[in-house]
Amino acid sequence: MDLQHTIVPLALFVCITYAFRVVVDAIMRYRMLREPGTEDLLRSILQGEQSERRLASLRWGLLATALAIGFALIEIIGWNEVTAGAIAILLACTGASHLTYYLLTRGRA
């Protein structure tokens, strides 16, 4: 099966799902702004979203760094093909990055 026939529908699905989420979030924000007496609730939601965005940057930075270390290890070992060991190294680095993220952010939740 052609790779293009697989990736294009998946990318389209991801784009449609993301667009749907953005529209639903915008509608909810608009409704919250129109409601009287929800200033404190809106302020707390916006502060929470700002914190989530900052922490998302930390999570993706840790993940990218860990995967870079994993690919470097695979290169140092000299594996040129996809093997179970190479996949295990990448999964271990991914898991380590998520555990590091958890340890760094567990007091902020």
C-alpha positions in Angstrom: 0.0 0.0 0.0 1.3 3.4 -0.9 2.4 5.5 2.1 0.7 8.6 0.7 -2.7 6.9 0.7 -2.1 6.2 4.4 -0.7 9.5 5.7 -3.0 11.9 3.9 -6.2 10.5 5.4 -4.6 10.4 8.9 -3.4 14.0 8.6 -6.9 15.1 7.4 -8.5 13.3 10.3 -6.1 15.0 12.8 -6.7 18.4 11.2 -10.5 18.0 11.3 -10.4 16.8 14.9 -8.3 19.8 15.9 -10.5 22.3 14.1 -13.6 20.8 15.8 -11.9 21.2 19.2 -10.9 24.8 18.5 -14.5 25.7 17.4 -16.0 24.0 20.5 -13.5 25.8 22.8 -14.3 29.1 21.2 -18.1 28.6 21.6 -17.6 27.7 25.2 -15.5 30.8 25.9 -18.1 33.0 24.1 -20.9 31.6 26.2 -18.9 32.1 29.4 -18.2 35.7 28.5 -21.9 36.3 27.9 -22.9 34.8 31.3 -23.2 37.4 34.1 -21.2 36.9 37.2 -18.6 34.4 35.8 -15.6 36.7 36.0 -13.9 34.7 38.7 -14.6 31.4 37.0 -13.3 32.8 33.7 -10.2 34.2 35.3 -9.4 30.9 37.0 -9.9 28.9 33.8 -7.6 31.3 31.8 -4.9 31.0 34.5 -5.2 27.2 34.4 -4.9 27.2 30.6 -1.9 29.4 30.8 -0.2 27.1 33.2 -1.1 24.1 31.1 0.5 25.7 28.0 3.7 26.4 29.9 3.8 22.8 31.2 3.0 21.5 27.7 6.2 23.2 26.5 8.1 21.5 29.3 6.6 18.1 28.4 7.4 18.3 24.7 10.9 19.7 25.4 11.6 16.8 27.7 10.2 14.3 25.2 12.2 15.7 22.3 15.4 15.7 24.3 14.8 12.1 25.5 14.1 10.9 22.0 17.2 12.7 20.7 19.3 10.8 23.4 17.6 7.6 22.3 18.4 8.1 18.7 22.0 9.0 19.6 22.3 5.8 21.6 21.0 3.8 18.6 23.5 5.6 16.4 26.4 4.9 18.9 25.4 1.2 19.1 25.4 1.1 15.3 22.0 -0.3 14.5 20.9 0.5 11.0 17.6 -1.3 11.0 14.5 -1.2 13.1 14.9 -3.9 15.7 13.2 -4.7 19.0 16.2 -3.2 20.8 16.0 0.1 19.0 12.3 0.3 19.7 12.9 -0.6 23.3 15.5 2.2 23.7 13.1 4.8 22.2 10.2 3.6 24.4 12.5 3.7 27.5 13.5 7.3 26.7 9.9 8.3 26.1 8.9 6.7 29.4 11.8 8.4 31.2 10.8 11.8 29.9 7.2 11.3 31.1 8.4 10.2 34.5 10.7 13.3 34.7 7.8 15.5 33.7 5.7 14.0 36.4 8.4 14.5 39.1 8.9 18.1 38.0 5.2 19.0 38.0 3.6 16.9 40.7 3.6 19.7 43.3 1.9 22.1 40.8 -1.3 20.2 40.2 
